[in-house]
Amino acid sequence: MWTEENNKLYRKFQFSNFSEAFAFMTRVAIEAEKMNHHPYWSNVWNTVEIWLSTHDAGDLVTELDHTLAKRIDKLL
């Protein structure tokens, strides 16, 4: 579930292993590139954390962030 924290949408994803986490990040990267809207994220072993905000809107959450979040959810 996405939450809004500090003017960013946030979600933590956990997978069985690093390969699954990295494959997920690759799929997210393709969607983000299509939208020209790139997340701030981190990956440690089987965990991927993603923060979404729109730089051009003063780093606030916009509809663009909600759209990317929905697309990310469909990749699971």
Biopython code that builds the backbone (N, CA, C, O; Angstrom):
import numpy as np
from Bio.PDB.StructureBuilder import StructureBuilder

atoms = [
    (1, "MET", "N", (0.846, -1.181, 0.000)),
    (1, "MET", "CA", (0.000, 0.000, 0.000)),
    (1, "MET", "C", (0.894, 1.247, 0.000)),
    (1, "MET", "O", (1.828, 1.358, 0.794)),
    (2, "TRP", "N", (0.596, 2.153, -0.879)),
    (2, "TRP", "CA", (1.318, 3.423, -0.939)),
    (2, "TRP", "C", (0.843, 4.330, 0.197)),
    (2, "TRP", "O", (-0.345, 4.365, 0.519)),
    (3, "THR", "N", (1.772, 5.052, 0.790)),
    (3, "THR", "CA", (1.436, 6.055, 1.789)),
    (3, "THR", "C", (2.064, 7.372, 1.359)),
    (3, "THR", "O", (3.047, 7.393, 0.619)),
    (4, "GLU", "N", (1.487, 8.463, 1.829)),
    (4, "GLU", "CA", (2.076, 9.766, 1.536)),
    (4, "GLU", "C", (2.814, 10.242, 2.780)),
    (4, "GLU", "O", (2.223, 10.412, 3.846)),
    (5, "GLU", "N", (4.113, 10.454, 2.620)),
    (5, "GLU", "CA", (4.979, 10.893, 3.711)),
    (5, "GLU", "C", (5.893, 11.992, 3.200)),
    (5, "GLU", "O", (6.522, 11.840, 2.153)),
    (6, "ASN", "N", (5.969, 13.080, 3.916)),
    (6, "ASN", "CA", (6.897, 14.169, 3.561)),
    (6, "ASN", "C", (6.790, 14.574, 2.095)),
    (6, "ASN", "O", (7.804, 14.710, 1.411)),
    (7, "ASN", "N", (5.570, 14.765, 1.616)),
    (7, "ASN", "CA", (5.304, 15.184, 0.239)),
    (7, "ASN", "C", (5.827, 14.191, -0.790)),
    (7, "ASN", "O", (6.241, 14.583, -1.881)),
    (8, "LYS", "N", (5.809, 12.906, -0.445)),
    (8, "LYS", "CA", (6.207, 11.862, -1.373)),
    (8, "LYS", "C", (5.298, 10.655, -1.184)),
    (8, "LYS", "O", (4.865, 10.359, -0.070)),
    (9, "LEU", "N", (5.011, 9.959, -2.288)),
    (9, "LEU", "CA", (4.348, 8.665, -2.179)),
    (9, "LEU", "C", (5.440, 7.649, -1.872)),
    (9, "LEU", "O", (6.519, 7.698, -2.462)),
    (10, "TYR", "N", (5.166, 6.732, -0.955)),
    (10, "TYR", "CA", (6.177, 5.755, -0.531)),
    (10, "TYR", "C", (5.576, 4.359, -0.475)),
    (10, "TYR", "O", (4.430, 4.163, -0.069)),
    (11, "ARG", "N", (6.386, 3.401, -0.896)),
    (11, "ARG", "CA", (5.999, 2.002, -0.724)),
    (11, "ARG", "C", (7.255, 1.137, -0.639)),
    (11, "ARG", "O", (8.252, 1.373, -1.321)),
    (12, "LYS", "N", (7.166, 0.147, 0.209)),
    (12, "LYS", "CA", (8.248, -0.825, 0.385)),
    (12, "LYS", "C", (7.790, -2.164, -0.179)),
    (12, "LYS", "O", (6.690, -2.628, 0.121)),
    (13, "PHE", "N", (8.631, -2.777, -0.990)),
    (13, "PHE", "CA", (8.337, -4.055, -1.630)),
    (13, "PHE", "C", (9.372, -5.075, -1.178)),
    (13, "PHE", "O", (10.565, -4.773, -1.130)),
    (14, "GLN", "N", (8.925, -6.276, -0.849)),
    (14, "GLN", "CA", (9.856, -7.339, -0.479)),
    (14, "GLN", "C", (9.632, -8.547, -1.371)),
    (14, "GLN", "O", (8.498, -8.900, -1.693)),
    (15, "PHE", "N", (10.732, -9.173, -1.762)),
    (15, "PHE", "CA", (10.721, -10.296, -2.672)),
    (15, "PHE", "C", (11.459, -11.470, -2.042)),
    (15, "PHE", "O", (12.018, -11.345, -0.952)),
    (16, "SER", "N", (11.460, -12.587, -2.713)),
    (16, "SER", "CA", (12.105, -13.787, -2.178)),
    (16, "SER", "C", (13.626, -13.687, -2.183)),
    (16, "SER", "O", (14.302, -14.274, -1.339)),
    (17, "ASN", "N", (14.154, -12.932, -3.149)),
    (17, "ASN", "CA", (15.612, -12.839, -3.264)),
    (17, "ASN", "C", (15.985, -11.599, -4.081)),
    (17, "ASN", "O", (15.125, -10.853, -4.549)),
    (18, "PHE", "N", (17.287, -11.412, -4.233)),
    (18, "PHE", "CA", (17.797, -10.246, -4.945)),
    (18, "PHE", "C", (17.391, -10.260, -6.416)),
    (18, "PHE", "O", (17.049, -9.217, -6.974)),
    (19, "SER", "N", (17.426, -11.423, -7.043)),
    (19, "SER", "CA", (17.085, -11.497, -8.472)),
    (19, "SER", "C", (15.656, -11.042, -8.735)),
    (19, "SER", "O", (15.402, -10.322, -9.700)),
    (20, "GLU", "N", (14.726, -11.456, -7.888)),
    (20, "GLU", "CA", (13.337, -11.018, -8.050)),
    (20, "GLU", "C", (13.204, -9.509, -7.841)),
    (20, "GLU", "O", (12.481, -8.838, -8.576)),
    (21, "ALA", "N", (13.901, -8.984, -6.843)),
    (21, "ALA", "CA", (13.859, -7.541, -6.577)),
    (21, "ALA", "C", (14.424, -6.766, -7.762)),
    (21, "ALA", "O", (13.852, -5.761, -8.184)),
    (22, "PHE", "N", (15.547, -7.237, -8.297)),
    (22, "PHE", "CA", (16.175, -6.548, -9.421)),
    (22, "PHE", "C", (15.310, -6.631, -10.675)),
    (22, "PHE", "O", (15.212, -5.659, -11.424)),
    (23, "ALA", "N", (14.684, -7.777, -10.910)),
    (23, "ALA", "CA", (13.786, -7.914, -12.064)),
    (23, "ALA", "C", (12.619, -6.931, -11.949)),
    (23, "ALA", "O", (12.222, -6.318, -12.940)),
    (24, "PHE", "N", (12.076, -6.785, -10.750)),
    (24, "PHE", "CA", (11.000, -5.824, -10.516)),
    (24, "PHE", "C", (11.481, -4.407, -10.817)),
    (24, "PHE", "O", (10.775, -3.637, -11.468)),
    (25, "MET", "N", (12.669, -4.065, -10.349)),
    (25, "MET", "CA", (13.208, -2.729, -10.601)),
    (25, "MET", "C", (13.376, -2.477, -12.094)),
    (25, "MET", "O", (13.159, -1.360, -12.563)),
    (26, "THR", "N", (13.756, -3.495, -12.835)),
    (26, "THR", "CA", (13.900, -3.355, -14.282)),
    (26, "THR", "C", (12.558, -3.049, -14.924)),
    (26, "THR", "O", (12.465, -2.182, -15.793)),
    (27, "ARG", "N", (11.521, -3.756, -14.501)),
    (27, "ARG", "CA", (10.174, -3.502, -15.041)),
    (27, "ARG", "C", (9.703, -2.091, -14.678)),
    (27, "ARG", "O", (9.101, -1.405, -15.504)),
    (28, "VAL", "N", (9.978, -1.659, -13.444)),
    (28, "VAL", "CA", (9.615, -0.300, -13.022)),
    (28, "VAL", "C", (10.376, 0.724, -13.869)),
    (28, "VAL", "O", (9.803, 1.729, -14.289)),
    (29, "ALA", "N", (11.645, 0.475, -14.115)),
    (29, "ALA", "CA", (12.456, 1.406, -14.900)),
    (29, "ALA", "C", (11.878, 1.596, -16.298)),
    (29, "ALA", "O", (11.870, 2.710, -16.821)),
    (30, "ILE", "N", (11.397, 0.521, -16.899)),
    (30, "ILE", "CA", (10.807, 0.620, -18.240)),
    (30, "ILE", "C", (9.550, 1.485, -18.212)),
    (30, "ILE", "O", (9.366, 2.337, -19.081)),
    (31, "GLU", "N", (8.690, 1.275, -17.226)),
    (31, "GLU", "CA", (7.465, 2.094, -17.101)),
    (31, "GLU", "C", (7.812, 3.557, -16.819)),
    (31, "GLU", "O", (7.219, 4.463, -17.403)),
    (32, "ALA", "N", (8.762, 3.780, -15.934)),
    (32, "ALA", "CA", (9.158, 5.149, -15.589)),
    (32, "ALA", "C", (9.721, 5.869, -16.811)),
    (32, "ALA", "O", (9.434, 7.046, -17.032)),
    (33, "GLU", "N", (10.507, 5.170, -17.589)),
    (33, "GLU", "CA", (11.093, 5.776, -18.783)),
    (33, "GLU", "C", (10.006, 6.133, -19.797)),
    (33, "GLU", "O", (10.068, 7.187, -20.429)),
    (34, "LYS", "N", (9.018, 5.262, -19.953)),
    (34, "LYS", "CA", (7.904, 5.561, -20.859)),
    (34, "LYS", "C", (7.197, 6.847, -20.464)),
    (34, "LYS", "O", (6.751, 7.615, -21.317)),
    (35, "MET", "N", (7.100, 7.072, -19.148)),
    (35, "MET", "CA", (6.405, 8.259, -18.643)),
    (35, "MET", "C", (7.341, 9.466, -18.501)),
    (35, "MET", "O", (6.888, 10.582, -18.246)),
    (36, "ASN", "N", (8.641, 9.234, -18.666)),
    (36, "ASN", "CA", (9.645, 10.265, -18.388)),
    (36, "ASN", "C", (9.461, 10.807, -16.968)),
    (36, "ASN", "O", (9.526, 12.012, -16.726)),
    (37, "HIS", "N", (9.233, 9.885, -16.050)),
    (37, "HIS", "CA", (8.998, 10.237, -14.645)),
    (37, "HIS", "C", (9.710, 9.189, -13.790)),
    (37, "HIS", "O", (9.248, 8.055, -13.669)),
    (38, "HIS", "N", (10.813, 9.573, -13.211)),
    (38, "HIS", "CA", (11.724, 8.613, -12.606)),
    (38, "HIS", "C", (11.688, 8.676, -11.078)),
    (38, "HIS", "O", (11.728, 9.757, -10.490)),
    (39, "PRO", "N", (11.613, 7.509, -10.448)),
    (39, "PRO", "CA", (11.500, 7.464, -8.989)),
    (39, "PRO", "C", (12.845, 7.632, -8.291)),
    (39, "PRO", "O", (13.909, 7.450, -8.881)),
    (40, "TYR", "N", (12.754, 7.984, -7.024)),
    (40, "TYR", "CA", (13.889, 7.840, -6.126)),
    (40, "TYR", "C", (13.664, 6.490, -5.488)),
    (40, "TYR", "O", (12.572, 6.215, -4.990)),
    (41, "TRP", "N", (14.684, 5.635, -5.493)),
    (41, "TRP", "CA", (14.491, 4.301, -4.930)),
    (41, "TRP", "C", (15.770, 3.753, -4.354)),
    (41, "TRP", "O", (16.860, 4.273, -4.591)),
    (42, "SER", "N", (15.612, 2.688, -3.588)),
    (42, "SER", "CA", (16.772, 1.984, -3.058)),
    (42, "SER", "C", (16.490, 0.495, -3.099)),
    (42, "SER", "O", (15.340, 0.056, -3.090)),
    (43, "ASN", "N", (17.559, -0.263, -3.143)),
    (43, "ASN", "CA", (17.459, -1.721, -3.157)),
    (43, "ASN", "C", (18.550, -2.293, -2.267)),
    (43, "ASN", "O", (19.730, -1.997, -2.450)),
    (44, "VAL", "N", (18.155, -3.104, -1.316)),
    (44, "VAL", "CA", (19.082, -3.880, -0.514)),
    (44, "VAL", "C", (18.563, -5.310, -0.506)),
    (44, "VAL", "O", (17.478, -5.583, 0.008)),
    (45, "TRP", "N", (19.325, -6.200, -1.065)),
    (45, "TRP", "CA", (19.031, -7.612, -1.217)),
    (45, "TRP", "C", (17.630, -7.827, -1.781)),
    (45, "TRP", "O", (17.436, -7.654, -2.984)),
    (46, "ASN", "N", (16.637, -8.201, -0.953)),
    (46, "ASN", "CA", (15.307, -8.536, -1.467)),
    (46, "ASN", "C", (14.289, -7.412, -1.269)),
    (46, "ASN", "O", (13.095, -7.617, -1.487)),
    (47, "THR", "N", (14.740, -6.254, -0.868)),
    (47, "THR", "CA", (13.847, -5.141, -0.543)),
    (47, "THR", "C", (14.065, -3.967, -1.495)),
    (47, "THR", "O", (15.194, -3.538, -1.733)),
    (48, "VAL", "N", (12.961, -3.461, -2.030)),
    (48, "VAL", "CA", (12.989, -2.269, -2.881)),
    (48, "VAL", "C", (12.083, -1.242, -2.225)),
    (48, "VAL", "O", (10.930, -1.537, -1.909)),
    (49, "GLU", "N", (12.599, -0.040, -2.019)),
    (49, "GLU", "CA", (11.797, 1.069, -1.500)),
    (49, "GLU", "C", (11.719, 2.131, -2.584)),
    (49, "GLU", "O", (12.718, 2.449, -3.231)),
    (50, "ILE", "N", (10.525, 2.678, -2.777)),
    (50, "ILE", "CA", (10.303, 3.677, -3.820)),
    (50, "ILE", "C", (9.622, 4.901, -3.222)),
    (50, "ILE", "O", (8.669, 4.787, -2.452)),
    (51, "TRP", "N", (10.132, 6.078, -3.594)),
    (51, "TRP", "CA", (9.533, 7.359, -3.228)),
    (51, "TRP", "C", (9.213, 8.092, -4.521)),
    (51, "TRP", "O", (10.067, 8.191, -5.402)),
    (52, "LEU", "N", (8.002, 8.605, -4.648)),
    (52, "LEU", "CA", (7.582, 9.326, -5.841)),
    (52, "LEU", "C", (7.170, 10.747, -5.500)),
    (52, "LEU", "O", (6.390, 10.974, -4.575)),
    (53, "SER", "N", (7.693, 11.691, -6.245)),
    (53, "SER", "CA", (7.239, 13.081, -6.199)),
    (53, "SER", "C", (7.616, 13.709, -7.534)),
    (53, "SER", "O", (8.400, 13.139, -8.293)),
    (54, "THR", "N", (7.068, 14.866, -7.816)),
    (54, "THR", "CA", (7.296, 15.516, -9.107)),
    (54, "THR", "C", (8.196, 16.726, -8.913)),
    (54, "THR", "O", (7.798, 17.730, -8.322)),
    (55, "HIS", "N", (9.418, 16.610, -9.422)),
    (55, "HIS", "CA", (10.408, 17.680, -9.271)),
    (55, "HIS", "C", (9.900, 19.003, -9.846)),
    (55, "HIS", "O", (10.064, 20.058, -9.233)),
    (56, "ASP", "N", (9.285, 18.937, -11.020)),
    (56, "ASP", "CA", (8.806, 20.160, -11.683)),
    (56, "ASP", "C", (7.674, 20.842, -10.926)),
    (56, "ASP", "O", (7.345, 21.992, -11.218)),
    (57, "ALA", "N", (7.075, 20.154, -9.960)),
    (57, "ALA", "CA", (5.989, 20.734, -9.159)),
    (57, "ALA", "C", (6.489, 21.055, -7.746)),
    (57, "ALA", "O", (5.702, 21.093, -6.800)),
    (58, "GLY", "N", (7.786, 21.282, -7.610)),
    (58, "GLY", "CA", (8.336, 21.621, -6.305)),
    (58, "GLY", "C", (8.461, 20.412, -5.389)),
    (58, "GLY", "O", (8.352, 20.532, -4.169)),
    (59, "ASP", "N", (8.691, 19.244, -5.989)),
    (59, "ASP", "CA", (8.811, 17.983, -5.244)),
    (59, "ASP", "C", (7.556, 17.658, -4.442)),
    (59, "ASP", "O", (7.639, 17.125, -3.335)),
    (60, "LEU", "N", (6.406, 17.977, -5.000)),
    (60, "LEU", "CA", (5.133, 17.614, -4.392)),
    (60, "LEU", "C", (4.562, 16.398, -5.117)),
    (60, "LEU", "O", (4.993, 16.068, -6.221)),
    (61, "VAL", "N", (3.609, 15.748, -4.504)),
    (61, "VAL", "CA", (2.928, 14.613, -5.124)),
    (61, "VAL", "C", (1.884, 15.150, -6.094)),
    (61, "VAL", "O", (1.065, 15.995, -5.735)),
    (62, "THR", "N", (1.923, 14.652, -7.326)),
    (62, "THR", "CA", (0.970, 15.067, -8.350)),
    (62, "THR", "C", (0.273, 13.837, -8.928)),
    (62, "THR", "O", (0.559, 12.707, -8.535)),
    (63, "GLU", "N", (-0.633, 14.069, -9.852)),
    (63, "GLU", "CA", (-1.323, 12.972, -10.524)),
    (63, "GLU", "C", (-0.339, 12.065, -11.262)),
    (63, "GLU", "O", (-0.572, 10.863, -11.386)),
    (64, "LEU", "N", (0.746, 12.633, -11.744)),
    (64, "LEU", "CA", (1.783, 11.849, -12.411)),
    (64, "LEU", "C", (2.341, 10.774, -11.473)),
    (64, "LEU", "O", (2.586, 9.643, -11.892)),
    (65, "ASP", "N", (2.535, 11.132, -10.219)),
    (65, "ASP", "CA", (3.034, 10.174, -9.230)),
    (65, "ASP", "C", (2.010, 9.081, -8.959)),
    (65, "ASP", "O", (2.361, 7.905, -8.858)),
    (66, "HIS", "N", (0.758, 9.466, -8.843)),
    (66, "HIS", "CA", (-0.300, 8.476, -8.610)),
    (66, "HIS", "C", (-0.428, 7.522, -9.802)),
    (66, "HIS", "O", (-0.674, 6.329, -9.626)),
    (67, "THR", "N", (-0.259, 8.054, -11.008)),
    (67, "THR", "CA", (-0.334, 7.220, -12.205)),
    (67, "THR", "C", (0.815, 6.220, -12.231)),
    (67, "THR", "O", (0.606, 5.040, -12.514)),
    (68, "LEU", "N", (2.023, 6.685, -11.938)),
    (68, "LEU", "CA", (3.168, 5.778, -11.921)),
    (68, "LEU", "C", (3.006, 4.739, -10.811)),
    (68, "LEU", "O", (3.337, 3.571, -11.016)),
    (69, "ALA", "N", (2.509, 5.134, -9.656)),
    (69, "ALA", "CA", (2.275, 4.181, -8.561)),
    (69, "ALA", "C", (1.315, 3.082, -9.004)),
    (69, "ALA", "O", (1.545, 1.907, -8.717)),
    (70, "LYS", "N", (0.254, 3.447, -9.692)),
    (70, "LYS", "CA", (-0.699, 2.441, -10.178)),
    (70, "LYS", "C", (-0.043, 1.499, -11.192)),
    (70, "LYS", "O", (-0.290, 0.293, -11.176)),
    (71, "ARG", "N", (0.777, 2.044, -12.053)),
    (71, "ARG", "CA", (1.477, 1.201, -13.031)),
    (71, "ARG", "C", (2.457, 0.268, -12.338)),
    (71, "ARG", "O", (2.596, -0.890, -12.733)),
    (72, "ILE", "N", (3.129, 0.754, -11.321)),
    (72, "ILE", "CA", (4.056, -0.082, -10.552)),
    (72, "ILE", "C", (3.292, -1.227, -9.888)),
    (72, "ILE", "O", (3.736, -2.374, -9.917)),
    (73, "ASP", "N", (2.166, -0.918, -9.302)),
    (73, "ASP", "CA", (1.368, -1.957, -8.641)),
    (73, "ASP", "C", (0.981, -3.073, -9.602)),
    (73, "ASP", "O", (0.923, -4.239, -9.211)),
    (74, "LYS", "N", (0.717, -2.723, -10.851)),
    (74, "LYS", "CA", (0.319, -3.732, -11.837)),
    (74, "LYS", "C", (1.478, -4.654, -12.233)),
    (74, "LYS", "O", (1.261, -5.699, -12.847)),
    (75, "LEU", "N", (2.707, -4.265, -11.881)),
    (75, "LEU", "CA", (3.884, -5.071, -12.220)),
    (75, "LEU", "C", (4.122, -6.204, -11.230)),
    (75, "LEU", "O", (4.947, -7.084, -11.475)),
    (76, "LEU", "N", (3.410, -6.184, -10.130)),
    (76, "LEU", "CA", (3.631, -7.218, -9.099)),
    (76, "LEU", "C", (3.039, -8.539, -9.513)),
    (76, "LEU", "O", (3.130, -9.517, -8.771)),
]
sb = StructureBuilder()
sb.init_structure("model")
sb.init_model(0)
sb.init_chain("A")
sb.init_seg("    ")
for serial, (resi, resn, name, xyz) in enumerate(atoms, 1):
    if name == "N":
        sb.init_residue(resn, " ", resi, " ")
    sb.init_atom(name, np.array(xyz, "f"), 0.0, 1.0, " ", f" {name:<3s}", serial, name[0])
structure = sb.get_structure()
